[in-house]
Amino acid sequence: MPVTPTYPGVYIEELPSGVHTITGVATSIAAFVGWAPQGPTTEATLILSWADFQRQFGGLDSRSLLGYSVNQFFLNGGQQAYIVRLVDGTAKTATVTIGAAPKSLIVTALNAGAWANVYQVAIKNSTASPGRFQLQVIYAPTGATPAVVESFPNLSITTPDPLGRYVVDVLANGSNYVTASVPAGTTDPPTDTTVALDNTTAGDDGTVLNPSTAGFELALQAGGGTAGVNLLANVDLFNLLCIPGETTSVVLGELDTFCKNNQAFLIADPDPLITNYATLTTGPGFIGNNSAFYFPSLLAPDPLAGNVTRTYPPCGFVAGIYASTDVNRGVWKAPAGTETALVGVSGVAVPLTDKQNGELNPVAVNCIRSFSAYGTVVWGARTTGGNDEAGSQWKYVPIRRLALFLETSLYRGTQWVVFEPNDAPLWGQIRLNVGSFMQTLFTQGAFQGSTPQQAYFVKCDSETTTPTDQDNGIVNILVGFAPLKPAEFVIIQIQQIAGQTT
């Protein structure tokens, strides 16, 4: 606001700089979708470590690939992941009704599954404060000493509670195991008791949903935005999508479209039954610019079976490599090559020769190879639209992912423009801020070219935004970049020098 001078002297006025810093978004937040024995089913849950997954979703389970793939993701450099748990209609949630009106309480497991059947609920009334009680959740598996895992003192059965300790609200906000509801007609807490959480209704895992089956794919795509993979549309940001073990081409094509609509990238697995590389010489079976297909499956020890080697889908390993490459080199670096040695791998299910690799690479099948000097590494960086015959501009994984990074970062970083006066001063500010963001990436080596003019451009002026656009409330920003293409083929020419004398 302009200063109003009232006395002779010097006045200081702070002027806005017009700088609105654009910050690059994260590039390797993975999303995993699959069946698990426990965990939330109505939302995508963010985890930051393998310990988080163990605590909320039960860790490794020999019936499901999900836990193994998540573990492999964190083992290979992953740092953040969303988990979507799929269940079918036969899964049940453990419930116990404690007491009867007017002294009763219903306690329910936080989510469906047999996991809750080894827990108990204890009620202990307060002698000093009538009407108040303590609720404990007790872990009590058969043959083990019971252990209290949660304790909530000074609870009330009535609302509003002047102390803010209404049992329903306290458990909803603070328990990792149970929720509560108060039956109609209840006026007092139940009498002191300890009862099994599954006393009224036992928890049940339901039918195990295996990838590439009708039941799994129905749960995967169910709900039109309210279940399955559609839950990811509600999260703030995810970049990589993994459906461990899903190999149906039609479904993978639909998931590629889902990723396109959400500025994400699908890492697709091969059918583990494919043992002959020639089966894939026509390509992965679907085409998309927002996905990459990897072959073959990988061999790794199973901790639940005495570390016996078994076959796993590659998506978890590869997603971890994407994450570690992004951190160490940037999203513009191909997540492939000798630096991408996979951790926790014993080898590949189908060894490939150079010649075989040479037949698969041109049809957009990214190979995983084992080399004596480097271990098992990712040896391909093409999208499923990267078939040589297609000639797609999104042929390579790093180019597509860099574009997604730019789109998302610029979308979020230009929200301040909305409702600003649409004229030359605004256009200048846009060029300043977007140009500064692109220049930072240029100095980090994200683009081709030795000068900024060769690497990128930002255009926002009277040519991109015409008077008609201004009348319609539209400002157009044109951003171009010169992507770095990976060096897939290194050709070394050797010539013999003949007839040389000293």
Secondary structure, DSSP 8 states (H G I E B T S, - for coil): ------SSS-----------------S--EEEEEE-SSS-SSS-EEESSHHHHHHHH-S--TT-SHHHHHHHHHHTT---EEEEEE--TT-B--EEEEEETTEEEEEEESSSSGGGGGEEEEEEE-SSSTTEEEEEEEE--TTS--EEEEEEEEEESSSS-TTS-BHHHHHHHH-SSEEEE--TT--B---SEEEETTSSB--B--S---TTSHHHHHHHTGGGTTSGGGGGGGSS---EEE-TT---HHHHHHHHHHHHHTT-EEEE---TT---GGGGTT-SS---SSEEEEES-EEEEEGGGTTEEEEE-SHHHHHHHHHHHHHHT-TTS-S-STT-B-TT--EESS---HHHHHHHGGGT-EEEEEETTTEEEEE--B-TT--TTT--TT-BHHHHHHHHHHHHHHHHHTGGGTTS--SHHHHHHHHHHHHHHHHHHHHTT-BSSSSHHHHEEEE-STTTS-HHHHHTT----EEEE-B---------------S---
